[in-house]
Amino acid sequence: MITKEEIKKEVDKLPDNLLDEVYKLLRSLSAEQSLVPKQWTERNFKGKFDQLDIRSSAYE
C-alpha cells in the first residue's frame, strides 16, 4: 500500500510546471469522492427477532 509520505516524495520530484496539473487532479479526486452518496447496507440473517417488535417486548 502506498503511503502519503511516498506520494509526497514523488510530488517533490516533479518539475514546477506540472504542479498545477497535479493539484487540479487531486482536487478533482477529492471532489469526486464527496459527491458519491454513502450506501447503507442492510443484512437479513433470518433470525428469530427479525419480525419482533422489540419495544413492546422490552416492557413486558
C-alpha angles and dihedrals in degrees: 000000000000117000128213090247091059091051091048090052091052092048090051089057094055121102116252094249091065097050093085091055092047091050092051090049093051092047092050091050093052092046090049091053093052091053094057108098115232113247121219114215120217123203127198111195093170093236127169092254097052095097096033123111098230095193094060091044092050093059097047 
